[in-house]
Every structure is written in C-alpha cells, then in structure tokens.
C-alpha cells in the first residue's frame, strides 16, 4: 500500500457543468478545473454527490472523467468517483478511469437498498478483485444518503485480502467514527467529507478533506490546510470559522443549486442543476449574493491582514 497514491489536503468534490440544452458543458468542466487548480486545491474528485453523479448516464460520467483528467494534465491528482446503483456500472466506470490515467477512484457503498455486513463485504471484495491492484480505491461512506453504513470491521476484512484499498472518504460528521477509521492501521487514509470538520479532521490525523463547498469557494479551505501545515492553529481556526460561514450561506451542500448560483456569480459558468432538482429562485439568488458579497469582503480583509 505504501506506493499507492492517496488523496490529501483539500480535495474539491467537483460540480458538473451543463449547457443550456442540458448537455455536459465540456468547456465549462475545463474552466472549473483550471479555476480550482489556480486557487490551490490539492486534488480533484469529479462525479461524486456534488457532481450530480446519479443524474448522469455512464457515457456522461466517462466524458467528465476524460475531460477532467485530460485538462488537469498531471498538475494535481484526480480521483474519480465511480459509485453507482449497479455494480457492473461501478466496475466499468472504474476501469475506464484507470485506462484514462486517473490516480484512483472512489467507490460509494451500495445505495437505496439496505445491505447487511455480509453483503457489504461481498460488494467491495468483488469490485476490488475485478480491478488492478495498482489502482487506488477509496471507499466512500455517506450513510445519510446511501441508507447504508460502512463499519470499521468490514473495512478490515476487505483490507486483509485486497491490496488496492487506499482509504475512505467519510461524509458524516461523527468524530468518534473518524477515530475508529484512523485506528484501522498504518497506511489507511481517512478523509472527512463534512466541511465544518476540516480542521478538526486534520487535528485527529486525517489526510485532508473532500469538500463540496471547496468546489465553489476553495480559498478558505486552502488557507485552513496551509495554516495547519505550518502549525499556525489560531489562524487555522479563524479560517475554519470563515469557511463555516460560506458553507452556511451555501446551505452546507444540501442544494447544488446554491453551489451553481455561487459559481456563476464568481464568473465560472456552470449552468443549471439537472432535474428533478431545480435552480434556486431569483429571491434566493439575490439573498445568496448579498451574503457572498459580505463574506468576500471580510475574507479579503483577512488575507490582506496576514500579508
């Protein structure tokens, strides 16, 4: 496992841009890639929850992966989320990501249908054994949406026979469970997916965060990670509080319409949200932009103060 790549620092869970005809906006994907890299994120994570993955066809998800990997051109690691409701789609998407040059993949637990521990184990074992040992796999546990929880003991069983498991992305704000995951063993990588826990997760020993809000406002999360890495904890806490205010304004990722409206406001055209969800109303957009203008001014003062 030591030679397998991992996610670290601030990993942006990317939004998926659509054009006015509801097709993938390839140019928009490239713009977003460059925006995020220029802002200092450490890794990219396309076609996850923030990327509306379950509203995309397999062909569309492949195109997103190809576009992101090609545009990144090895500037930062790319881990493609390949979770799907059909295990054959998961393996097809994972092999495609591998063939395109992805640095790794994320595999969500089974979703919607409840599974027991035996079924969870069988699911991950089948996927891991079908994929190359050199392809790093991150398990992805988001029980509040998937209806299934991935227990530490199940992970240990998978690790005992699968060399390609690198770690886990855990998108539920449970510090006790994070500590259990961190105790699985040396080399097992843990990343938090709850934006408000970025600094806390780092302090516990996580390698970083996978953040949806960081796909819109990467700057405060990048500053948290930089300050933490330098041992400047007071500054890191200040940036965490600012990041929380941005997250609150953006509804903590519960509505991708807020993310897309905010990116459009920032000059990165990502279009609309795909049905069955709808874009936020004009009133909601007006209120959001007011909040963002205030936060942007305060954040810039923080940056100027620290220069």
C-alpha positions in Angstrom: 0.0 0.0 0.0 2.8 2.4 0.7 3.5 3.0 -3.1 -0.2 3.7 -3.9 -1.2 7.3 -4.4 -3.6 9.0 -1.9 -5.9 12.0 -1.7 -4.6 14.7 0.7 -5.1 18.3 1.7 -8.1 20.0 0.1 -9.8 17.7 -2.4 -12.5 19.6 -4.3 -15.6 17.5 -5.0 -16.3 19.0 -8.4 -19.6 20.3 -9.7 -20.7 19.1 -13.1 -21.5 22.0 -15.6 -24.4 21.7 -18.0 -25.1 23.9 -21.1 -28.5 25.4 -22.0 -29.6 22.2 -23.7 -28.9 20.1 -20.6 -25.8 18.5 -22.1 -22.4 18.3 -20.4 -20.5 21.5 -20.9 -17.0 20.3 -21.7 -15.6 23.8 -21.9 -17.2 24.6 -18.6 -15.6 21.5 -17.0 -12.2 22.7 -18.2 -12.8 26.2 -16.8 -13.7 24.8 -13.4 -10.6 22.5 -13.4 -8.3 25.5 -14.0 -10.1 27.7 -11.5 -9.7 25.1 -8.8 -6.1 24.4 -9.5 -5.3 28.1 -9.7 -6.9 28.6 -6.3 -4.6 26.0 -4.7 -6.6 22.8 -4.2 -4.5 19.6 -3.8 -6.7 17.1 -5.6 -9.9 16.8 -7.7 -12.8 14.5 -7.2 -15.3 14.6 -10.1 -18.7 12.8 -10.5 -19.5 12.5 -6.8 -22.5 13.7 -4.8 -21.7 17.4 -5.6 -21.3 16.4 -9.2 -24.8 15.1 -9.5 -23.4 11.7 -10.5 -26.7 9.8 -10.1 -28.3 12.1 -12.7 -25.6 11.3 -15.3 -25.5 8.4 -17.7 -22.5 6.1 -17.7 -21.4 7.7 -21.0 -21.6 11.2 -19.5 -19.7 10.1 -16.4 -16.9 8.8 -18.7 -16.8 12.0 -20.6 -16.5 14.0 -17.4 -13.6 11.8 -16.2 -11.8 12.0 -19.6 -12.2 15.8 -19.7 -11.0 16.4 -16.1 -8.0 14.0 -16.4 -7.0 15.5 -19.7 -7.3 19.1 -18.6 -5.5 18.5 -15.3 -2.6 17.0 -17.2 -1.0 15.6 -14.1 -0.9 19.0 -12.3 -2.8 17.6 -9.3 -4.1 14.1 -8.5 -7.6 13.1 -9.9 -9.7 10.5 -8.1 -12.8 9.8 -10.0 -15.9 8.8 -8.0 -17.4 5.7 -9.7 -20.1 4.7 -7.3 -23.4 3.6 -8.9 -26.5 1.7 -8.1 -25.4 -1.2 -10.4 -22.2 -3.0 -9.6 -21.4 -3.6 -13.2 -21.5 0.1 -13.9 -19.2 0.7 -10.9 -16.6 -1.7 -12.4 -17.0 -0.3 -15.9 -16.5 3.3 -14.7 -13.5 2.3 -12.6 -11.8 0.5 -15.4 -12.4 3.5 -17.7 -10.9 5.9 -15.1 -7.9 3.6 -14.8 -7.4 3.5 -18.6 -7.8 7.3 -18.8 -5.0 7.8 -16.2 -6.9 8.6 -13.1 -4.8 8.5 -9.9 -7.5 6.5 -8.2 -11.2 6.0 -7.8 -13.9 6.4 -5.1 -16.5 3.7 -4.6 -19.6 4.5 -2.6 -21.3 1.9 -0.6 -24.4 0.2 -2.0 -27.3 2.7 -2.1 -31.0 2.8 -1.5 -31.3 -0.9 -0.9 -30.2 -1.9 2.6 -27.4 -4.4 2.9 -26.1 -6.4 5.8 -22.4 -6.8 6.7 -22.0 -10.0 4.7 -23.4 -8.2 1.6 -21.3 -5.1 2.2 -18.2 -7.2 2.4 -19.1 -9.2 -0.8 -19.7 -6.0 -2.7 -16.3 -4.4 -2.0 -14.5 -7.7 -2.4 -16.0 -8.3 -5.9 -15.1 -4.8 -7.0 -11.6 -4.8 -5.6 -10.8 -8.2 -7.2 -12.1 -7.1 -10.6 -9.8 -4.0 -10.7 -6.0 -3.8 -11.0 -4.0 -3.9 -7.7 -2.2 -0.7 -8.7 -5.5 1.3 -8.9 -6.0 3.1 -5.6 -9.6 2.7 -4.3 -11.2 4.9 -1.7 -14.3 3.6 -0.1 -17.0 6.3 0.2 -19.4 6.2 3.2 -22.3 8.7 3.1 -24.9 6.9 5.2 -27.4 9.8 5.3 -27.9 9.5 1.6 -27.0 5.9 0.7 -29.0 4.3 3.6 -26.0 2.0 4.3 -23.1 2.4 6.8 -19.6 1.0 6.3 -18.3 -0.4 9.6 -14.6 -0.4 10.5 -14.6 -4.2 10.9 -15.9 -4.7 7.4 -13.1 -2.5 6.1 -10.5 -4.6 8.0 -11.8 -7.7 6.3 -11.6 -6.2 2.9 -8.1 -5.0 3.6 -7.0 -8.4 4.6 -7.2 -9.7 1.0 -7.4 -6.6 -1.2 -4.2 -4.6 -1.9 -5.9 -1.7 -3.8 -7.9 -0.2 -1.0 -6.2 3.0 0.0 -8.6 4.6 2.4 -12.0 6.1 3.0 -14.0 9.3 2.4 -16.4 9.7 5.2 -19.1 12.3 4.7 -20.9 12.2 8.1 -19.9 14.5 11.0 -19.0 11.8 13.5 -15.7 12.3 15.2 -15.9 9.0 17.1 -16.3 7.1 13.9 -13.4 9.0 12.2 -11.2 8.0 15.1 -12.2 4.3 14.6 -11.3 4.6 10.9 -8.0 6.2 11.8 -7.3 3.2 14.0 -7.7 0.7 11.2 -4.0 0.5 10.6 -0.9 2.2 9.3 -1.2 3.5 5.7 -5.0 3.6 5.8 -6.0 7.0 4.6 -9.0 8.8 6.0 -10.6 12.0 4.6 -13.5 13.8 6.1 -16.4 14.9 3.8 -18.1 17.2 6.3 -16.8 20.8 5.5 -17.3 22.1 9.1 -14.9 19.4 10.4 -12.0 20.3 8.1 -9.6 21.5 10.8 -10.9 19.0 13.4 -10.3 16.2 11.0 -6.8 17.3 10.3 -6.0 17.5 14.0 -7.3 14.0 14.5 -4.9 12.7 11.9 -6.9 12.7 8.7 -5.0 13.3 5.4 -7.4 16.0 4.5 -11.0 16.8 3.4 -13.1 16.1 0.3 -15.2 19.2 0.2 -18.2 20.3 -2.0 -18.0 23.9 -0.8 -14.4 23.9 -1.8 -15.6 23.4 -5.4 -17.2 26.9 -5.1 -15.0 28.7 -2.5 -11.7 26.7 -2.3 -9.9 29.7 -0.8 -10.8 29.4 2.9 -10.2 25.6 2.9 -6.8 26.1 1.2 -5.9 28.6 3.9 -7.0 26.2 6.7 -4.8 23.5 5.3 -1.8 25.8 4.8 -2.1 27.3 8.3 -2.5 23.9 9.8 0.6 22.6 7.9 2.6 25.5 9.3 1.4 24.9 12.8 -0.5 28.3 12.9 -3.5 27.0 14.7 -5.0 30.3 15.7 -5.1 31.3 12.0 -6.4 27.9 11.0 -9.3 28.3 13.4 -10.1 31.7 12.0 -10.2 30.4 8.5 -12.4 27.5 9.6 -14.9 29.9 11.1 -14.9 31.8 7.8 -15.3 28.6 5.8 -18.3 27.6 8.0 -19.9 30.9 7.2 -19.5 30.3 3.5 -20.8 26.8 3.9 -23.9 28.1 5.8 -24.6 30.6 3.1 -24.4 27.8 0.5 -26.8 25.6 2.6 -24.0 23.2 3.6 -24.2 21.4 0.2 -27.8 20.3 0.7 -28.8 22.1 -2.5 -26.5 22.1 -5.5 -28.5 25.0 -6.9 -26.7 27.2 -4.4 -23.3 26.0 -5.4 -24.0 26.6 -9.1 -25.5 30.1 -8.5 -22.4 31.0 -6.5 -20.0 29.8 -9.1 -21.9 31.6 -11.8 -21.7 34.7 -9.6 -17.9 34.2 -9.4 -17.7 34.2 -13.2 -17.3 30.4 -13.6 -20.3 29.5 -15.7 -21.5 26.0 -14.7 -25.1 26.4 -15.9 -28.1 24.9 -14.1 -28.9 21.9 -11.8 -30.3 18.8 -13.6 -33.8 17.6 -12.9 -35.6 16.6 -10.8 -33.9 19.4 -8.9 -34.4 23.0 -9.9 -32.3 26.1 -9.8 -32.8 28.4 -6.8 -35.4 31.1 -7.2 -34.5 34.7 -8.1 -35.2 35.8 -4.5 -33.0 33.0 -3.1 -30.2 34.0 -5.5 -30.5 37.7 -4.6 -30.2 36.8 -0.9 -27.3 34.5 -1.5 -25.3 37.1 -3.5 -25.8 39.6 -0.7 -24.3 37.2 1.8 -21.4 36.3 -0.6 -20.5 39.9 -1.2 -20.2 40.5 2.5 -18.2 37.3 3.1 -15.9 38.0 0.2 -15.1 41.5 1.6 -14.4 40.0 5.0 -12.3 37.2 3.7 -10.2 39.6 1.6 -9.5 41.7 4.7 -8.3 38.5 6.5 -5.9 37.8 3.6 -4.6 41.3 3.4 -4.1 41.4 7.2 -1.9 38.3 7.0 0.3 39.5 4.2 
